[in-house]
Amino acid sequence: MSDSLPDFENRTDLTALKSSAASVYSAFYSVIAGQPALAGLMLTALLSEGHILIEGVPGIGKTLSARLLAKLLDAQFTRIQFTPDLMPSDILGTSYYDMQKSVFEFRKGPLFSDIVLIDEINRSPAKTQSALFEAMEERQITNDGITYSLGDYFLVLATQNPIEQEGTYKLPEAQLDRFFFRIVLGYPDSSEELKILQRHQHQRDFTALRDIRHILTKDKIDDLRNIVAGVFVEDRLLGYITSIVQATRTHPSIFLGASPRASVVLLKASKAYAALQGRDFVVPEDIRYIAVPALNHRISLNPEAEMEGLTAMEVCKKIIQQTEVPK
């Protein structure tokens, strides 16, 4: 993308960020074949402190991708398999009575981690889903009136299967809004699928997940996030973000438009994505690129649009195409 721009000189040194990103991409695609945009979007969300929802049919690498990202980070990792009988206390923790001390103590659940992979998040009922609200928004939980911090690096990587409906529960809009991106994965094309088979057949150019080593430490992530925070955004591009989000609230196919949180996400994500492209300033193409994964889960289509077979992603793309790009 940046290749089409005239020559420019960055005011911020992006060398460390470019080097770290290159290492992450190299390690990621030594395990994953196909899904060319996935690593960039996941790294964009990580640098923006955003949670990620990965959606797709079984067998295309959703869980593997989430586990791989966690493996690349020098951070505590927990995996939670959501099931219909899972209760809030199973993930948050529970209070128990310590008979030796004669006091109630809180035993922390698996949600107390840096990176939490929630597999098949839509298989648990609303009560368990709602237990995530405070954790995802405030990075803390409250139990018996006491607040426990989850730390600055708390990140939820969730997966869901959109096809199988038996034994699943639709995620509430309030929870979807707390995900930074919803990344929808499709099937690999024929060349990518052939590459997958060749890797497994010949075991070449292939790295097992267990052999992946940490690349980003917490201190390094802090440094990269500080670099991203310094990326420049012109006022006209702030207006462009506003126009896109406002359009979701007036579009005839949309029943529920994106919230102001979506505008903040577009701003933060466009800065991170611009930095990953080697620029310390945002251009309209950055915003257009990240708008679909940032908005597609934040809108609800009206019944007429659904009957016509439209999807949220298609409507988002139309809005982006129809919104005037600032000159």
Contacts in CASP RR format, 6 or more apart in sequence:
PFRMAT RR
TARGET T0000
AUTHOR 0000-0000-0000
METHOD contacts of the structure
MODEL  1
MSDSLPDFENRTDLTALKSSAASVYSAFYSVIAGQPALAGLMLTALLSEG
HILIEGVPGIGKTLSARLLAKLLDAQFTRIQFTPDLMPSDILGTSYYDMQ
KSVFEFRKGPLFSDIVLIDEINRSPAKTQSALFEAMEERQITNDGITYSL
GDYFLVLATQNPIEQEGTYKLPEAQLDRFFFRIVLGYPDSSEELKILQRH
QHQRDFTALRDIRHILTKDKIDDLRNIVAGVFVEDRLLGYITSIVQATRT
HPSIFLGASPRASVVLLKASKAYAALQGRDFVVPEDIRYIAVPALNHRIS
LNPEAEMEGLTAMEVCKKIIQQTEVPK
1 277 0 8 1.000
1 283 0 8 1.000
1 285 0 8 1.000
1 286 0 8 1.000
1 289 0 8 1.000
2 277 0 8 1.000
2 278 0 8 1.000
2 279 0 8 1.000
5 279 0 8 1.000
5 283 0 8 1.000
8 279 0 8 1.000
10 278 0 8 1.000
10 279 0 8 1.000
10 280 0 8 1.000
11 232 0 8 1.000
11 280 0 8 1.000
12 227 0 8 1.000
12 230 0 8 1.000
12 231 0 8 1.000
12 280 0 8 1.000
14 227 0 8 1.000
14 275 0 8 1.000
14 278 0 8 1.000
14 279 0 8 1.000
14 280 0 8 1.000
16 223 0 8 1.000
16 224 0 8 1.000
16 227 0 8 1.000
17 224 0 8 1.000
17 227 0 8 1.000
17 228 0 8 1.000
17 275 0 8 1.000
17 276 0 8 1.000
17 278 0 8 1.000
18 278 0 8 1.000
20 215 0 8 1.000
20 216 0 8 1.000
20 220 0 8 1.000
20 224 0 8 1.000
21 40 0 8 1.000
21 43 0 8 1.000
21 276 0 8 1.000
23 215 0 8 1.000
24 39 0 8 1.000
24 43 0 8 1.000
24 72 0 8 1.000
24 215 0 8 1.000
24 216 0 8 1.000
25 39 0 8 1.000
25 40 0 8 1.000
25 43 0 8 1.000
27 68 0 8 1.000
27 72 0 8 1.000
27 207 0 8 1.000
27 212 0 8 1.000
27 213 0 8 1.000
27 215 0 8 1.000
28 38 0 8 1.000
28 39 0 8 1.000
28 68 0 8 1.000
28 69 0 8 1.000
28 72 0 8 1.000
29 39 0 8 1.000
30 205 0 8 1.000
30 206 0 8 1.000
30 207 0 8 1.000
31 64 0 8 1.000
31 68 0 8 1.000
31 206 0 8 1.000
31 207 0 8 1.000
31 208 0 8 1.000
31 209 0 8 1.000
31 212 0 8 1.000
32 38 0 8 1.000
32 39 0 8 1.000
32 61 0 8 1.000
32 64 0 8 1.000
32 65 0 8 1.000
32 68 0 8 1.000
33 188 0 8 1.000
33 192 0 8 1.000
33 195 0 8 1.000
33 196 0 8 1.000
33 199 0 8 1.000
34 188 0 8 1.000
34 192 0 8 1.000
34 195 0 8 1.000
34 196 0 8 1.000
35 60 0 8 1.000
35 61 0 8 1.000
35 65 0 8 1.000
35 185 0 8 1.000
35 186 0 8 1.000
35 188 0 8 1.000
38 65 0 8 1.000
38 183 0 8 1.000
38 185 0 8 1.000
40 273 0 8 1.000
40 276 0 8 1.000
41 52 0 8 1.000
41 181 0 8 1.000
41 183 0 8 1.000
41 290 0 8 1.000
41 293 0 8 1.000
42 52 0 8 1.000
42 65 0 8 1.000
42 69 0 8 1.000
42 183 0 8 1.000
43 272 0 8 1.000
43 276 0 8 1.000
44 181 0 8 1.000
44 269 0 8 1.000
44 272 0 8 1.000
44 273 0 8 1.000
44 276 0 8 1.000
44 290 0 8 1.000
45 51 0 8 1.000
45 52 0 8 1.000
45 180 0 8 1.000
45 181 0 8 1.000
45 269 0 8 1.000
45 272 0 8 1.000
46 69 0 8 1.000
46 73 0 8 1.000
46 155 0 8 1.000
46 221 0 8 1.000
47 221 0 8 1.000
47 224 0 8 1.000
47 225 0 8 1.000
47 228 0 8 1.000
47 272 0 8 1.000
47 275 0 8 1.000
47 276 0 8 1.000
48 180 0 8 1.000
48 228 0 8 1.000
48 265 0 8 1.000
48 268 0 8 1.000
48 269 0 8 1.000
48 271 0 8 1.000
48 272 0 8 1.000
49 155 0 8 1.000
49 225 0 8 1.000
49 268 0 8 1.000
50 155 0 8 1.000
50 179 0 8 1.000
50 180 0 8 1.000
50 181 0 8 1.000
51 136 0 8 1.000
51 155 0 8 1.000
51 156 0 8 1.000
51 157 0 8 1.000
51 158 0 8 1.000
51 178 0 8 1.000
51 179 0 8 1.000
51 180 0 8 1.000
52 66 0 8 1.000
52 155 0 8 1.000
52 156 0 8 1.000
52 157 0 8 1.000
52 158 0 8 1.000
52 179 0 8 1.000
52 180 0 8 1.000
52 181 0 8 1.000
52 183 0 8 1.000
53 121 0 8 1.000
53 158 0 8 1.000
53 159 0 8 1.000
53 160 0 8 1.000
53 176 0 8 1.000
53 179 0 8 1.000
53 181 0 8 1.000
53 182 0 8 1.000
53 183 0 8 1.000
53 297 0 8 1.000
54 62 0 8 1.000
54 65 0 8 1.000
54 66 0 8 1.000
54 157 0 8 1.000
54 158 0 8 1.000
54 159 0 8 1.000
54 160 0 8 1.000
54 182 0 8 1.000
54 183 0 8 1.000
54 185 0 8 1.000
55 62 0 8 1.000
55 159 0 8 1.000
55 160 0 8 1.000
55 161 0 8 1.000
55 162 0 8 1.000
55 182 0 8 1.000
55 183 0 8 1.000
55 184 0 8 1.000
55 185 0 8 1.000
56 62 0 8 1.000
56 159 0 8 1.000
56 160 0 8 1.000
56 161 0 8 1.000
56 162 0 8 1.000
56 163 0 8 1.000
56 184 0 8 1.000
56 185 0 8 1.000
56 186 0 8 1.000
57 161 0 8 1.000
57 162 0 8 1.000
57 163 0 8 1.000
57 186 0 8 1.000
57 187 0 8 1.000
58 161 0 8 1.000
60 185 0 8 1.000
60 186 0 8 1.000
60 187 0 8 1.000
60 188 0 8 1.000
61 185 0 8 1.000
62 159 0 8 1.000
62 185 0 8 1.000
63 117 0 8 1.000
63 119 0 8 1.000
63 159 0 8 1.000
64 209 0 8 1.000
66 117 0 8 1.000
66 157 0 8 1.000
66 158 0 8 1.000
66 159 0 8 1.000
67 77 0 8 1.000
67 79 0 8 1.000
67 117 0 8 1.000
67 209 0 8 1.000
68 209 0 8 1.000
68 212 0 8 1.000
69 115 0 8 1.000
69 157 0 8 1.000
70 77 0 8 1.000
70 115 0 8 1.000
70 117 0 8 1.000
70 157 0 8 1.000
71 77 0 8 1.000
71 209 0 8 1.000
71 212 0 8 1.000
71 214 0 8 1.000
72 212 0 8 1.000
72 214 0 8 1.000
72 215 0 8 1.000
72 216 0 8 1.000
73 114 0 8 1.000
73 115 0 8 1.000
73 214 0 8 1.000
73 215 0 8 1.000
73 216 0 8 1.000
73 221 0 8 1.000
74 214 0 8 1.000
74 216 0 8 1.000
74 217 0 8 1.000
74 218 0 8 1.000
75 114 0 8 1.000
75 115 0 8 1.000
75 153 0 8 1.000
75 218 0 8 1.000
76 113 0 8 1.000
76 114 0 8 1.000
76 115 0 8 1.000
77 113 0 8 1.000
77 114 0 8 1.000
77 115 0 8 1.000
77 116 0 8 1.000
77 117 0 8 1.000
78 110 0 8 1.000
78 111 0 8 1.000
78 112 0 8 1.000
78 113 0 8 1.000
78 115 0 8 1.000
78 116 0 8 1.000
78 117 0 8 1.000
79 110 0 8 1.000
79 116 0 8 1.000
79 117 0 8 1.000
79 119 0 8 1.000
80 91 0 8 1.000
80 110 0 8 1.000
80 111 0 8 1.000
80 116 0 8 1.000
80 117 0 8 1.000
80 118 0 8 1.000
80 119 0 8 1.000
81 119 0 8 1.000
81 120 0 8 1.000
82 118 0 8 1.000
82 119 0 8 1.000
82 120 0 8 1.000
82 121 0 8 1.000
82 122 0 8 1.000
82 123 0 8 1.000
82 124 0 8 1.000
82 128 0 8 1.000
83 123 0 8 1.000
83 124 0 8 1.000
84 123 0 8 1.000
84 124 0 8 1.000
84 125 0 8 1.000
84 167 0 8 1.000
86 123 0 8 1.000
86 124 0 8 1.000
86 128 0 8 1.000
87 127 0 8 1.000
87 128 0 8 1.000
88 127 0 8 1.000
88 128 0 8 1.000
88 130 0 8 1.000
88 131 0 8 1.000
90 109 0 8 1.000
90 128 0 8 1.000
91 109 0 8 1.000
91 110 0 8 1.000
91 111 0 8 1.000
91 128 0 8 1.000
91 131 0 8 1.000
91 132 0 8 1.000
92 109 0 8 1.000
92 111 0 8 1.000
92 131 0 8 1.000
92 135 0 8 1.000
92 141 0 8 1.000
92 143 0 8 1.000
93 106 0 8 1.000
93 107 0 8 1.000
93 108 0 8 1.000
93 109 0 8 1.000
93 111 0 8 1.000
93 143 0 8 1.000
94 106 0 8 1.000
94 107 0 8 1.000
94 109 0 8 1.000
95 104 0 8 1.000
95 105 0 8 1.000
95 106 0 8 1.000
95 107 0 8 1.000
95 143 0 8 1.000
95 144 0 8 1.000
96 104 0 8 1.000
96 105 0 8 1.000
96 107 0 8 1.000
97 103 0 8 1.000
97 104 0 8 1.000
97 105 0 8 1.000
98 104 0 8 1.000
98 105 0 8 1.000
104 144 0 8 1.000
106 143 0 8 1.000
106 144 0 8 1.000
106 146 0 8 1.000
106 148 0 8 1.000
108 148 0 8 1.000
110 116 0 8 1.000
111 132 0 8 1.000
111 135 0 8 1.000
111 141 0 8 1.000
111 150 0 8 1.000
112 148 0 8 1.000
112 150 0 8 1.000
113 154 0 8 1.000
114 151 0 8 1.000
114 153 0 8 1.000
114 154 0 8 1.000
114 155 0 8 1.000
114 218 0 8 1.000
115 153 0 8 1.000
115 155 0 8 1.000
115 157 0 8 1.000
116 154 0 8 1.000
116 155 0 8 1.000
116 156 0 8 1.000
116 157 0 8 1.000
117 157 0 8 1.000
117 158 0 8 1.000
117 159 0 8 1.000
118 132 0 8 1.000
118 156 0 8 1.000
118 157 0 8 1.000
118 158 0 8 1.000
118 159 0 8 1.000
119 158 0 8 1.000
119 159 0 8 1.000
120 159 0 8 1.000
120 160 0 8 1.000
120 161 0 8 1.000
120 168 0 8 1.000
121 129 0 8 1.000
121 158 0 8 1.000
121 159 0 8 1.000
121 160 0 8 1.000
121 171 0 8 1.000
122 160 0 8 1.000
122 161 0 8 1.000
122 168 0 8 1.000
122 169 0 8 1.000
122 170 0 8 1.000
122 171 0 8 1.000
123 167 0 8 1.000
123 168 0 8 1.000
123 169 0 8 1.000
124 169 0 8 1.000
125 169 0 8 1.000
126 169 0 8 1.000
126 172 0 8 1.000
129 169 0 8 1.000
129 171 0 8 1.000
129 172 0 8 1.000
129 175 0 8 1.000
130 172 0 8 1.000
130 175 0 8 1.000
131 141 0 8 1.000
132 156 0 8 1.000
132 175 0 8 1.000
132 178 0 8 1.000
133 174 0 8 1.000
133 175 0 8 1.000
133 178 0 8 1.000
134 140 0 8 1.000
134 141 0 8 1.000
134 142 0 8 1.000
135 141 0 8 1.000
135 150 0 8 1.000
135 154 0 8 1.000
135 156 0 8 1.000
136 156 0 8 1.000
136 175 0 8 1.000
136 178 0 8 1.000
136 179 0 8 1.000
137 178 0 8 1.000
139 149 0 8 1.000
139 150 0 8 1.000
139 151 0 8 1.000
139 152 0 8 1.000
139 154 0 8 1.000
140 147 0 8 1.000
140 148 0 8 1.000
140 149 0 8 1.000
140 150 0 8 1.000
141 147 0 8 1.000
141 148 0 8 1.000
141 150 0 8 1.000
142 148 0 8 1.000
153 218 0 8 1.000
153 221 0 8 1.000
156 179 0 8 1.000
158 179 0 8 1.000
160 168 0 8 1.000
160 171 0 8 1.000
161 168 0 8 1.000
162 184 0 8 1.000
173 256 0 8 1.000
173 298 0 8 1.000
173 300 0 8 1.000
176 182 0 8 1.000
176 297 0 8 1.000
176 298 0 8 1.000
177 259 0 8 1.000
177 261 0 8 1.000
177 262 0 8 1.000
177 297 0 8 1.000
177 298 0 8 1.000
179 297 0 8 1.000
180 265 0 8 1.000
180 269 0 8 1.000
180 294 0 8 1.000
181 269 0 8 1.000
181 290 0 8 1.000
181 293 0 8 1.000
181 294 0 8 1.000
182 293 0 8 1.000
182 296 0 8 1.000
182 297 0 8 1.000
183 293 0 8 1.000
184 293 0 8 1.000
184 296 0 8 1.000
184 313 0 8 1.000
187 193 0 8 1.000
188 196 0 8 1.000
198 204 0 8 1.000
199 205 0 8 1.000
199 206 0 8 1.000
200 206 0 8 1.000
216 224 0 8 1.000
227 275 0 8 1.000
228 271 0 8 1.000
228 272 0 8 1.000
228 275 0 8 1.000
229 271 0 8 1.000
230 271 0 8 1.000
230 280 0 8 1.000
231 271 0 8 1.000
231 272 0 8 1.000
231 274 0 8 1.000
231 275 0 8 1.000
231 279 0 8 1.000
231 280 0 8 1.000
231 281 0 8 1.000
231 282 0 8 1.000
232 280 0 8 1.000
232 281 0 8 1.000
232 282 0 8 1.000
233 267 0 8 1.000
233 270 0 8 1.000
233 271 0 8 1.000
233 281 0 8 1.000
233 282 0 8 1.000
234 281 0 8 1.000
234 282 0 8 1.000
236 326 0 8 1.000
237 270 0 8 1.000
237 282 0 8 1.000
237 283 0 8 1.000
237 284 0 8 1.000
237 287 0 8 1.000
237 326 0 8 1.000
238 267 0 8 1.000
239 326 0 8 1.000
240 284 0 8 1.000
240 287 0 8 1.000
240 323 0 8 1.000
240 325 0 8 1.000
240 326 0 8 1.000
241 263 0 8 1.000
241 266 0 8 1.000
241 267 0 8 1.000
241 270 0 8 1.000
241 287 0 8 1.000
242 263 0 8 1.000
243 323 0 8 1.000
243 324 0 8 1.000
244 266 0 8 1.000
244 287 0 8 1.000
244 291 0 8 1.000
244 295 0 8 1.000
244 319 0 8 1.000
244 320 0 8 1.000
244 323 0 8 1.000
245 258 0 8 1.000
245 260 0 8 1.000
245 262 0 8 1.000
245 263 0 8 1.000
245 266 0 8 1.000
245 295 0 8 1.000
247 319 0 8 1.000
247 322 0 8 1.000
247 323 0 8 1.000
248 254 0 8 1.000
248 257 0 8 1.000
248 258 0 8 1.000
248 262 0 8 1.000
248 295 0 8 1.000
248 298 0 8 1.000
248 299 0 8 1.000
248 316 0 8 1.000
248 319 0 8 1.000
249 257 0 8 1.000
249 258 0 8 1.000
251 257 0 8 1.000
251 315 0 8 1.000
251 318 0 8 1.000
251 319 0 8 1.000
252 302 0 8 1.000
253 301 0 8 1.000
253 302 0 8 1.000
253 304 0 8 1.000
253 305 0 8 1.000
253 310 0 8 1.000
253 315 0 8 1.000
254 299 0 8 1.000
254 300 0 8 1.000
254 301 0 8 1.000
254 302 0 8 1.000
254 305 0 8 1.000
254 315 0 8 1.000
255 300 0 8 1.000
255 301 0 8 1.000
255 302 0 8 1.000
255 303 0 8 1.000
256 299 0 8 1.000
256 300 0 8 1.000
257 298 0 8 1.000
257 299 0 8 1.000
257 300 0 8 1.000
258 295 0 8 1.000
258 298 0 8 1.000
258 299 0 8 1.000
259 298 0 8 1.000
261 298 0 8 1.000
262 294 0 8 1.000
262 295 0 8 1.000
262 298 0 8 1.000
265 294 0 8 1.000
266 287 0 8 1.000
266 290 0 8 1.000
266 291 0 8 1.000
266 294 0 8 1.000
266 295 0 8 1.000
269 290 0 8 1.000
269 294 0 8 1.000
270 282 0 8 1.000
270 286 0 8 1.000
270 287 0 8 1.000
270 290 0 8 1.000
271 282 0 8 1.000
273 286 0 8 1.000
273 289 0 8 1.000
273 290 0 8 1.000
274 280 0 8 1.000
274 281 0 8 1.000
274 282 0 8 1.000
274 283 0 8 1.000
274 286 0 8 1.000
277 286 0 8 1.000
284 325 0 8 1.000
284 326 0 8 1.000
288 320 0 8 1.000
288 325 0 8 1.000
291 316 0 8 1.000
291 320 0 8 1.000
292 313 0 8 1.000
292 316 0 8 1.000
292 317 0 8 1.000
292 320 0 8 1.000
295 316 0 8 1.000
295 319 0 8 1.000
296 312 0 8 1.000
296 313 0 8 1.000
296 316 0 8 1.000
297 312 0 8 1.000
299 312 0 8 1.000
299 315 0 8 1.000
299 316 0 8 1.000
300 312 0 8 1.000
301 310 0 8 1.000
301 311 0 8 1.000
301 312 0 8 1.000
301 315 0 8 1.000
305 315 0 8 1.000
END
